[in-house]
Amino acid sequence: MQKISLFVYDFDGTLVDTFADIANSVNLALAEMNIQSLSRETIRRNIGSGVVNLMSRSLEGSGCDDVEMAVSFFQKHYNNHLLDQTKLYPNGREVVEHFSKKKNAILSNKPISFVEKILTELNFLSLFDSVLGGDSLSERKPNPMGLQLLMTNLNCPVKEVLMIGDSAIDIETGKNAGVITCGVTYGLGDPVSLHNSKPDYLIDNLSNLKSLFD
């Protein structure tokens, strides 16, 4: 069994089911700009590369290109609604607690303030040794900078680090950093892209980590 010293989790779609609140906030922002709302499926496809990309994609075909305004409106609405329906995925807390003698970290493309606010309200923040968001550094996933910083700060060798995420971006990030990768099939990421990214492991439930890396 492979030895893992550091578990690095993606946030949205991996540890926490944030989709409903993100989708509602996107459409609240679009409504404020007098732009037609988007389907849940369209918004799902737009998620994954940070807020700017989310709103830039959400404006496509609307005739409006004011991404800065769209981001501002989204952040305002999301800040007020980010815990309306958001919840941990099944076994998320249990698995992180199970590996509490290891190092646990989060690497997300979501703004750090939102990540920390959700973790705090879910009483989940204290379980992590480090949390990085999309604006914590100058580069976001799939750039390996954040993952490399976590490995350095937490003093974990590359061969003992596992990157866990629901999207091909997470797997690409892990590969770019040279670490072991694990895809989760239940999240927001496109399942075909995730499969094609060829993670070292592919699981349907976070609890599977216990049998793989205990």
N, C-alpha and C positions, 0 to 999 in steps of 0.2 A: 504494500500500500504506500502511495506517495506521501511523503512528509510535507505538510503545509504549515508554515509559520505565520503567514499573513493572508487573511481573506479580505479581498477588496470587492465590495458590492457596488453595482450601479444602484440608482435610487428609484426613479420612476419606472414602473413595469417590472422591477426585480424584487425590491424589498417592500415597496409601498404602492398600493393601487390608487393612483392620483388621477386617473383618466377623467372621471366624470366632472371633477372640479376644474380641471384644465379646459375641457371642452366647453363647459358652461361659461367660463371666463373669456375664452376666445370669442364666443358668440355675443357676450355682453359688450365686449370691446368693438366688435364689428357693428353691432346695433347702434352704439354711440356714434359711430362714424357713418351711419345711414347706409351700411353695406349689408347685403343679404347674408343670413346665417349659413353656416356650413353643416353638412351632415357629420355625424359622429365618425363615420368611417374615413371621411376626408381629413378630419382633424387628427385622427389616429395616425394616418400616414404622414402628417406634417410634424409630428413630435419626434424628438430625438437628438437634435443638434443645437439646442439652446433656444432661448426665447426669441431672439432676433430672427433666426431662421424659421421658427414656428410662425411668427406673425408675417414675415415676408412671404412665405408659402401661402398663408391664409388670405393674403391680399391678391394673389394671382388671379387675373381675369376679372377683377372688380373695377378696374379703371382708376384705382387709387394706388399710389406708390409711397404714401407717407408712412414708412415703416416705423420711424421714430415715434410718431403719434400712436400708432397701433400698439407698439410695445408699451408705451406709457399707460394707455388705457387698460391693456391686458394686466399689467403689473398691479394697477390700482384695484381692479376687480378681483384678481386672483388673491391678493393680499387679504381681501375681505371674505373670500369664499374658499380658501384652500383647505379647510377642514370640514366642509359641509358633508361630503360623502367619502372623503379619503380614509383609507384603512390599511393596515398591514395585510400582506398576503398570508395565506394559511402557512403556519409553521415558521414564519419569519422571525418572530421574537424567540421562539423556542430554539431555533438553529443557532442564532447569534449567541444566545446564552449558553448553548451546548459547547460552543467553541470559545468560551470566555477566557480560557487559559492561553489561547493563541492571541495574536493581534487581529483586530477587526477594524476595517476602515470603509469609508464611502467615497466613491469618486463619481460625481454627477456633472452633467452639463447644465443643470438647473442652477439658478442664482443661489448662492450660499445662504442668503437670508431666508429664503423660502424653505430650503432643506432643513436648516436648523430650527425654524419655527415649527415645522411639521413634526420633526423628531422630538422636540421639547414637549409639544402638546400630546404626543403619543407615549410620552414617558419612555423614550427609546434612545435618547442622545447619549446617555452615560455609558451605554454598552460599547461605544466606539472609541478607539484610540485616536482616530483622526478623521475629519470630514472635510472634503474639498468639493467646491461647487464650480460651476462654469465660469464664474468671475473671480475665482480665487487666484488664478494664474493668468499669464498672458496668452496661453494656448489651452484649447479644450480638446477632449477626446474627438477623434482618434489619435491626436498627438500624444505621445507617451509621457510628456513632461510631468503630469500630475501623478501618474503611477510611479515614475522614477523618483519623484520627491517623497512619496509615501514609503517606498522601499528604503530610501536613504535615512529619512527621519525615524523610521521604526526599526532600522537596522536588520532588515530581512534580505537574505540572498535571493537572487532572481529565481533560482530553481525551486524555491520554497514558497512562491507567491502564486495565488490563484485569483484571477479576475473573473467575476461572475456578472453576467448581464443578459438582458433580453433581446439585444439588437446586434446586428453585424458590426456596428460602431464599437461596441464594447469588446467584441472578439478581436477586431482589428487593433484596438488599443493595446490589448494584452499581447498580441503577436508583435506589435511594434516595440514593446518593452521586453520581449523575450520571456514572458511568464506563461504559466499554465492557464488555459482558458476553459470556461464552463458556460454554456448557453442555457437559458431557461425558456421553456416553450410557452409559458402561460401569460407572458407579459404583453407589452405594446408593440414590440418589434415585429417586422414582417417575417413570418416563419420560413419562407423560402430563402430570403437573404441571410437569415440566421443560420440555416442549414448549410447554405453555400459558403458561409464564412469559415466552415470547418473547425469548430471549436474542438478542443481535446475531449471534452465531455459535453453531453447534452442531457438535461434532466427536465422532468415534468413537475417536480415539486422540490422546494428547497430542502425538505427533509432528506432527500436523496444524498445530500452532501455528507450526512453522518455515516452512511455505509461506505461512501467512497474515500473519505479522508479521516476517519476516526483514528 
